[in-house]
């Protein structure tokens, strides 16, 4: 019975620990632009020194990698890239995914 209590309390501690994990977030600036517009992307909430892949999520053309960068010791990362030249006009998304943790987030971007 003591072993069961130990397993249960360990699971409860793991559950409490996971509640403290911040969700990944991504920002893009500007939030709209034509194909080939230079955009600044920034993300946080990833692992320290994790490779983070930024993608352009096009409603018609699918997902395209646009930048991969290494996060800092706090799990934040930023850089500049361009809207794909063949991006579909209208509402699309820019996303970020941690290649080690699998954490991901996306934000709207409008192609004009």
RAQUIJO-V469381 format. One record per pair of residues at least 4 apart in sequence whose ideal C-beta (glycine too) atoms are under 7 Angstrom apart, sorted by the first residue. I is the first residue (numbers start at 0). J is the second residue. D is the distance in whole Angstrom. If there is no record, write none. Layout:
i/j/d
I/J/D
I/J/D
//
This chain:
i/j/d
0/4/7
1/5/6
2/6/7
3/7/6
4/8/6
5/9/6
6/10/6
7/11/6
8/12/6
9/13/6
10/14/6
11/15/6
12/16/6
13/17/6
14/18/7
21/44/5
22/44/6
22/104/7
23/42/6
23/44/4
23/45/6
23/95/7
23/97/7
23/102/4
23/103/6
23/104/4
24/42/7
24/43/6
24/44/5
24/104/5
25/40/7
25/42/4
25/93/7
25/94/6
25/95/4
25/104/5
25/105/6
25/106/5
26/41/5
26/106/6
27/38/5
27/40/5
27/93/5
27/106/6
27/108/5
28/38/7
28/39/5
29/38/7
30/107/7
30/108/6
30/109/7
31/108/7
31/109/4
31/111/6
32/36/3
32/38/7
32/82/6
32/111/6
33/110/7
33/111/5
34/82/5
34/83/6
34/84/5
34/85/7
34/86/5
34/110/7
35/81/5
35/82/6
35/84/5
36/81/7
36/82/5
37/79/6
37/81/6
38/79/7
38/80/6
38/81/7
38/82/6
39/77/7
39/79/5
40/53/5
40/66/7
40/77/6
40/78/6
40/80/6
40/93/6
41/77/4
42/51/6
42/75/7
42/76/5
42/95/4
42/104/7
43/74/6
43/75/4
44/74/6
44/102/6
45/49/5
45/51/5
45/70/5
45/74/4
45/76/7
45/97/4
45/100/6
45/102/6
46/70/7
46/74/6
46/97/6
46/99/6
46/100/5
47/70/7
47/72/5
47/73/7
47/74/6
48/69/6
48/70/6
48/72/7
49/70/5
49/74/7
49/97/5
49/98/7
49/99/5
49/100/6
50/67/6
50/69/6
50/98/4
50/99/7
51/68/6
51/70/5
51/76/5
51/95/5
51/96/7
51/97/6
52/64/6
52/67/5
52/96/5
52/98/6
53/65/5
53/66/4
53/80/7
53/93/7
53/95/5
54/62/5
54/63/6
54/64/6
54/65/6
54/94/5
55/63/5
55/65/5
55/82/7
55/83/5
55/86/7
55/91/7
55/93/6
56/62/5
56/91/6
56/92/4
56/94/6
56/105/6
57/61/6
57/63/7
57/86/6
57/87/5
57/91/5
58/87/6
58/89/7
58/91/6
59/87/4
60/85/6
60/87/6
63/83/5
65/80/5
65/83/7
66/78/5
66/80/4
68/76/5
68/78/5
69/76/7
70/74/5
70/75/6
70/76/4
71/75/5
71/76/7
82/86/5
82/110/6
86/91/7
86/110/5
87/91/7
87/110/6
88/110/5
88/111/7
89/109/7
89/110/6
90/107/6
90/109/5
91/108/5
91/110/6
92/105/4
92/106/7
92/107/6
92/108/6
93/105/6
93/106/6
93/108/5
94/103/6
94/104/7
94/105/4
95/103/7
95/104/6
96/103/4
97/101/6
97/102/4
//
